[in-house]
Each structure stands twice: as structure tokens, then as C-alpha cells.
């Protein structure tokens, strides 16, 4: 009876840990550029900026390693080495997240990418639970049920790791298969900036000093009219409602913020987005110029390039590519959030995002016209407040079906071979 209980507990810990590792590896591999940005944050906070060239390789490697460890754990291959590897991984990550929780060098650890954001303390507590589960699995690993015989163990980690590497590359060379950021197709930017009536407000305690005595006050109690008190600081006690998009500011060459005009104009806006134009890919520059020419020749469209670069870098891009479209500037952090490509394209209509493209997947003019026509028809049928759902979402469903099949079928095929060839022969 005791052995049966231990097996149930160990198998539960295996499922929990394997599922968390697979989920963590999956969301990171969906957005490898976002994971690289988070790794850059870590490097800068620890004074290791000179290793910035390793951000993307580390992003690919870490997500694939997590995914492979989780899959191998669930499938029961190399039980000793896999559980030992996960235990070592969790030991390092638990200590790291304790440091993050105590000193807060980065806002969140990024363990689940942008799919699920936890505070540093929440992450530390999560890691404590996982570490306890991993210790249980390691100590009682003999109770784990293997799905394959040792003769084909090698196939599982090799296939799973390189499958995840390939999936990472696909999401890097195109746009993420799932957009975890606020700027998703179908979303309306002005609505995501709104603060609802009656939403919770930030609550502060105000610190004042008088005759060497420091005291905290609420907003109502603060001695703003008493000159004998000297203001020292304001402490955020409770954060209020935070809109999905905090700011949206695009400045033209005269320094004027024209973001509101872009979000409200009746024309559709085709926006070339480049966080740093000096690092942007030029191999599709002629196609971008053709799209700009299309917007000039057709009513109902306007074209802008938005970047976080300086005037000198913009001038260099114009010289190298022959670009003659207008440029706007803003913080490059906003642009990295908007689209995971440099450059990438956005199609906006009255603040609603109708389309997003990586520079490797530039649309044809006919595709832009078709999307705009579908949107107008959708709005005329369901009203201006209806959330637009493009036809491409159906294609996304097929894409995920193909990904799941491409992952599962080889593992199933090797299991069948293993079962009928190795297990059956062993019984005979």
C-alpha cells in the first residue's frame, strides 16, 4: 500500500513538473525575440552587457532545453539523468528568483514569457513548490512509468530538442504563432488605453519631515498647507487600474505628437515599424517602397515609418534604400512591443489593428485591399463596436493542428516500432 501511495505521489509530481516545463518552454519558443529581450534585461542588470550577442542563442537554447526536459520527464526516458538535470535547473532558478525577489533588479523573471506574468515573489514561491516536487521525483524515480524501452531512449530528447529549435526559428523568422502582447490583430488601441469610470486609483502614502521627525500621511492627512513640514517622498501603497497600453506617442519631424490623428483618421494606415532602423533588414526594401507607392496611388491609405532611431540613422536608411515615405519617432521599447520584427508592418484602421507582417512575409497590395474590404463589410454587419475577427484566425487553427501532428506523430511512430519490435520480442 505504501508503494502504491508513493507511486501516485511521484506520478502526480511528474505530471505537474513536466507540464510546467513544457508550458514554459512552449511560450518562450513562441516568442524567442521576447525571451531574448528579457535575457538582455538580466545581462544589463548583472553588468554583463558585453554578452549581448548571446541573447538569441540563449533564448533558443533555454526554451528548447526546458521543453525537452519536460517532455522526457513525462515520457519517462533517462529517468535518472533527466530528474537530476531538472533538479539542478530548479536549484539554480530558485536561488536566482530569491535574489530577484529580494533586490528586484528586473520587474519579472520572464519564466513564462509574456503569456503569464508573475511578480518576483510569486515566481519564487512557485519555484519552491516545483523544487519540492522535483526532489520527490528524483528520490522516487524508480516509480516513474517509462513509455519506451531503453533501445529508443536516445530518439526522444534528440527529436524533441531539435523540434523545439526549429519551432523557435519559425517564430523568429516570422511573427510569433501566438501574440501575447497587447497589440494583437483585432484589438483597438484607443480602447486599450481607456481607464474605466470608477476604476481603482493608485494609493500613496506621503512622507514629510519636521524638526528631524519623519512621518507618513495619507493624501487627506498630508500637511500640504503647513509650511513647517517639508515634503520628502511619496510611497506607492496600492497600484490602481493599469490600462493594457499606457502611452502611444508618435512624433513627426516638427516634434508634434500625431498619434491621435493616426488612431482616428478615416484612412487606413500602413505602418512600417522598426525599433532601430540602423539594425533593420534591407532585403525587402524594394517591396516596402512598392507598398508605399501603392498607398500613394490609392485613396483610403496612408503610409508612415515609425522608429526609435536618430535623424542621422534615418537619413542613412533613406540613402541605402531609396525610401521617400514620412518618418515618425518614438521610444523603441513601444515598437519592440508592437511587433517582433525589424522591420515589420502594421495595418491600422481607426485604431484597430487589421494586420501584422514580418518583413519576410510582406503582403501584396491586393491582400491589403482585401483585408480593408473585409473589415468594412464586417463593421457594416456587426457595428463599429464589434471586435473584428479576421479570416486568418481560421488558418491559425490549422497551423497549430499541423504543429501538434508534426510533434506527436514521430513520437507515436517510434513508440509503435518500440512496442512491436522491442517489447514484443522481449516477451517472446
Secondary structure, DSSP 8 states (H G I E B T S, - for coil): -HHHHHHHHHHHHHHHHHHHHHHHHHHHHHTHHHHHHHHHHHHHHTT-GGGGGGHHHHHHHHHHHHHHHHHHHHHT-SHHHHHHHHHHHHHHHHHHHHHHHHH-SSS---TTTTTS---HHHHHHHHHHHHHHHHHHHHTGGGS--SS-GGGHHHHHHHHHHHHHHHHHHHHHS--SS--SS--TT-BHHHHH---TT----EEEEEEEETTEEEEE-TTT--TT-TTSEEEEEEEEE-----S------B-TTS-B-HHHHHH-SSEEEEEEES-GGGS--TTHHHHHHHHHHHHHSTTEEEEEEESS-HHHHHHHHHHH---S-EEE--HHHHHHH-SSSSEEEEEETTEEEEEEEGGG---HHHHHHHHHHHHHHHHHH-TTS----THHHHHHHHHHHHHHHHHHHHHHHHHHIIIIIIHHHH-
